[in-house]
Amino acid sequence: MTEVASFKPVPGALLDADTPDTVRMSPAAASELAKGALSRIGYSVEDAQIITDQLIDNALCGYRFASLPRILAIAGDEKTRKERRPIKIVHETPLSALIDGGNNVGYVSVYHATRLAIKKARTSGIASVGVYNSYYSGRNAYFVEMIAKEGLVGIHAASAKPRVLPIGGTKPAFGTNPLCFGFPSVNGPVIYDMGTASIMVGEIQLFAHIGQELPEGIAFDAEGNPTRDATAALKGGWVPFGGHKGAGLSFAVQALGLLAGAALADGKVQDYGFLLFVIDPHLMLPGGEFPQQMADLVESIKATPRRPGVDEIRIPSERAFRERERRRSEGLVFDRKVIDSLKAL
């Protein structure tokens, strides 16, 4: 497998360690591998490019589980084996759109929904776009960063099929249900993306694939017994983050999924629904002050006096964006089992 071109490793300087069980690749080589694997499971050149662009960005930002391993999840999902139909708008107003994803993967359907939401918000000042009859959209932050780069504020909620146990329950009731906010600033986008589950499904799927145990106390098997076995957890479920507060947020995201049409595809109120809210800051602050105010807010927070031993106060997305630039030259590290499985698709 292609190594990172012209990179000279310096001991202790790499973000991601090399081991006998990993492979280091350039972003370009990883991209070609991803597009080849996606084409072999039936994706067009255009759709494979849209999916790959996000997967590689996810890896650059330090989310290894949300990168190339997701192709294996897509390939193994029953929805991938079903007929895909063209993505279409089924209801539209100047301020909104409801999109039937046509059983296309969310990496593609939500990408197009995001472009539409940006267009509508630029014209009308505010927009809401929902997508149903779709699945697996990847990182909410990827789409919300697209919005923030256009000078707009974005909110994205993504409900999913049940994976997460309600407080006191033994069977899943919520999806992993991420929620994301994005803001433009004169110094670039500021993004906060959080899953409402204690661990994301992609992480558990990766742990199952490479044989790694889960953290203690978050997962349960199909009979409701505690487990650290990732394969058993995929047949059971895991808990929300933060106890009842995380469970409450997860419930709210599941409800927002209904607003995106989650129940329209199969009549299930616990299913995939992707909802985007986009606001032009000029709608509220016509003088255009918001981007500078956001930068001032970030600087004020980072200037907070620090406790002994604390090097800096970070804001959401700062780590990911900083590491993204380093990995462009250092390369991307993947589990060798994942790379071998992609080649074997």
Rosetta blueprint (number, residue, H / E / L):
1 M L
2 T L
3 E L
4 V L
5 A L
6 S L
7 F L
8 K L
9 P L
10 V L
11 P L
12 G L
13 A L
14 L L
15 L L
16 D L
17 A L
18 D L
19 T L
20 P L
21 D L
22 T E
23 V E
24 R E
25 M E
26 S L
27 P H
28 A H
29 A H
30 A H
31 S H
32 E H
33 L H
34 A H
35 K H
36 G H
37 A H
38 L H
39 S H
40 R H
41 I L
42 G L
43 Y L
44 S L
45 V H
46 E H
47 D H
48 A H
49 Q H
50 I H
51 I H
52 T H
53 D H
54 Q H
55 L H
56 I H
57 D H
58 N H
59 A H
60 L H
61 C L
62 G L
63 Y L
64 R H
65 F H
66 A H
67 S L
68 L L
69 P H
70 R H
71 I H
72 L H
73 A H
74 I H
75 A H
76 G H
77 D L
78 E H
79 K H
80 T H
81 R H
82 K L
83 E L
84 R L
85 R L
86 P L
87 I L
88 K E
89 I E
90 V E
91 H E
92 E E
93 T E
94 P L
95 L L
96 S E
97 A E
98 L E
99 I E
100 D E
101 G E
102 G E
103 N E
104 N E
105 V E
106 G H
107 Y H
108 V H
109 S H
110 V H
111 Y H
112 H H
113 A H
114 T H
115 R H
116 L H
117 A H
118 I H
119 K H
120 K H
121 A H
122 R H
123 T H
124 S H
125 G L
126 I E
127 A E
128 S E
129 V E
130 G E
131 V E
132 Y E
133 N E
134 S E
135 Y E
136 Y L
137 S L
138 G L
139 R L
140 N H
141 A H
142 Y H
143 F H
144 V H
145 E H
146 M H
147 I H
148 A H
149 K H
150 E L
151 G L
152 L L
153 V E
154 G E
155 I E
156 H E
157 A E
158 A E
159 S E
160 A L
161 K L
162 P L
163 R L
164 V E
165 L L
166 P L
167 I L
168 G L
169 G L
170 T L
171 K L
172 P L
173 A L
174 F E
175 G L
176 T L
177 N L
178 P L
179 L E
180 C E
181 F E
182 G E
183 F E
184 P L
185 S L
186 V L
187 N L
188 G L
189 P L
190 V E
191 I E
192 Y E
193 D E
194 M E
195 G L
196 T L
197 A E
198 S L
199 I L
200 M L
201 V H
202 G H
203 E H
204 I H
205 Q H
206 L H
207 F H
208 A H
209 H H
210 I H
211 G L
212 Q L
213 E L
214 L L
215 P L
216 E L
217 G L
218 I L
219 A E
220 F E
221 D L
222 A L
223 E L
224 G L
225 N L
226 P E
227 T E
228 R L
229 D L
230 A H
231 T H
232 A H
233 A H
234 L H
235 K H
236 G L
237 G E
238 W E
239 V L
240 P E
241 F L
242 G L
243 G H
244 H H
245 K H
246 G H
247 A H
248 G H
249 L H
250 S H
251 F H
252 A H
253 V H
254 Q H
255 A H
256 L H
257 G H
258 L H
259 L H
260 A L
261 G L
262 A H
263 A H
264 L H
265 A L
266 D L
267 G L
268 K L
269 V L
270 Q L
271 D L
272 Y L
273 G E
274 F E
275 L E
276 L E
277 F E
278 V E
279 I E
280 D L
281 P H
282 H H
283 L H
284 M L
285 L L
286 P L
287 G L
288 G L
289 E L
290 F H
291 P H
292 Q H
293 Q H
294 M H
295 A H
296 D H
297 L H
298 V H
299 E H
300 S H
301 I H
302 K H
303 A L
304 T L
305 P L
306 R L
307 R L
308 P L
309 G L
310 V L
311 D L
312 E L
313 I L
314 R L
315 I L
316 P L
317 S L
318 E H
319 R H
320 A H
321 F H
322 R H
323 E H
324 R H
325 E H
326 R H
327 R H
328 R H
329 S H
330 E H
331 G L
332 L E
333 V E
334 F E
335 D E
336 R H
337 K H
338 V H
339 I H
340 D H
341 S H
342 L H
343 K H
344 A H
345 L L
